[in-house]
Every structure is written in structure tokens, then in C-alpha cells.
Amino acid sequence: MTPLYYEEPLYRPPSEAGSLLIQATVGCSWAHCTYCISSVAGRFALRPLADIQADLAEARRLYGPQVAKIFLLAQNALVMPPADLLQISAAAHELFPGLQQISLYAHPLDLLHKTPAELRALDAAGMSLLYVGLESGHDEVLRRVKKHSTAEKSIRACRRALDAGLRLSCTVIIGLGGKELTRVHARDTGRMISAISPHYLGCLTLMPYPGSELDRGVARGTFKALSTREVLEEYCLLLENIGPLERPCIFRANHASNYLSLAGDLPADRDRLMQQIAAAQSHPETLRPETWRAL
């Protein structure tokens, strides 16, 4: 018996808690973001296709044919060659006949490096949900954190994925602009989400990974992190700047990094969400304590 291969650290979206995790890559191919573990760990690798297929076969032996959801690790598995992704999907669907979803993380530039035809093929093969870390819609914030993208590229990448039929779950980071850029970060991120109109939007609150460049900036005082009240104010400004959307967007701020858990549909629940934030501002004792926050 060969156990499934996993290489720490492992990250998956909260909504993938019940999914079978399969390690397709290790680390991140864009490992320079100043706040992220990947800039500290530094290791990136594509796992051999045969090893991934062996893990799928072992998972079938361990869990039977009833697996409904698979999430491909690690931080941007969409960087893999399209032919390999299609073979992974084919093997997974053969082993798990009831498989409903294969999902994975993607960097905006991973999407731009795939052709529309390649993205349509992935969607047709059942690899249909992408988690895209956008982080910010303000170019100066993106430049400072070394995201290797711009708002225009992020919008273009996500629109390409949507046009191919893929479902998108986009993530942004509250507080990423610090005190200096908080307003433009929130404003332009809201406008970017409006331009993309993803199926899902998730918010995290900034927690620089220990030892990262941004963590050192906080320690030196060159990066001024937001207070808890300023975090809540940035949430409100973000929501205010998300305008008309092409489709309903499921909104979640249920990550362990957040002081306040939020859930609703946009734009329908915008007013309720902002009222919930206002109530938390009046009663800060209801917020998640700093010691309970986690990446």
C-alpha cells in the first residue's frame, strides 16, 4: 500500500473541506508575493503525471468510487500543461463515476497563458471551477506586493475563463494596501470585481506569513497594517464599489484570517452585509480575537 503523497504546507479553500485532495504541483510557480509562504518556502515542482494517476488509483482503493469532489493542490495547479490536466480529469472521472467537480487554484497569468480553446477543453472535461487569487484591483498595491499582474490583466484573464464556460471563485485580501493605500485598494478592487462578475467572491484579511518580505516591512514600520476598525471600514468601501454584476455572486468572508464572518449574495445582500459590519464596529467584542486568526 502506498499512501497518498502530500507535501506541507497544504492550503485549500474553505469550501473544499469535503474534497479529496490530490497533490498535482508543489508550491507556486509565481513565488514572489511579499506576503505569502511561497516566497519563503521557494520550492516549486510539477509532479509526474504517473505519480498523480497512482494517487488517484490509491484514493479509489481507500475511499471507494463515491468521491464527489476533487481539489488539485498546490498554489497554482493550472500552470500544468493542458494535456496533463485533461489526462488527470479523464483518470479521475473513470475511477470516480459520480465525480461532480474538479477544482484548482490559478494565477491570473496562468489563465492568460492558456488559449480559449484549451480552457474550453478543461471545462468540457469537468475541470470546471477555478480559484483565482486576485488580491487587489489597484496596480500600485499589486506592484508593491510583487503579484506579477495588473488589474487589467486580471480582468482579461478572468473574462477569458468565463467566456470558456468555467466557474470562477475570486479571492481578494482586505488590508493588502496598508494604511497608505487602503481607500484606493478597496475602491479599485470593488470595481475590478464588477468588471469580472465572478460566480463566487471570497475575502481574506491580511496576515503576512512569518518571515516574508511584508512581515519584515511590518516589523520595520515601513508597512502600516490596518487596525481592526480600519479593516471593517475597508470591507464597507469594497462592497460600496461593487456595482452591477452580470450574474449573482456568492460572497463569503469565512476564512480563519477574518475578524468577522460574512456570507451573502451580491448585490442582493449588500445592505444587510454592511449593516452587519456596522453592528460589529459598535460591538468589537463580537469579533474574532487576534489569537484565533490563522492562515
Helices and strands as residue ranges (DSSP letters): G 14-16, E 20-23, E 25-26, H 38-41, E 45-46, H 49-63, E 69-73, G 77-79, H 82-95, E 101-106, H 108-112, H 116-124, E 129-135, H 139-144, H 151-163, E 167-174, H 178-196, E 200-205, H 213-220, H 228-240, E 249-253, E 262-266, H 270-282, G 284-286, G 290-292
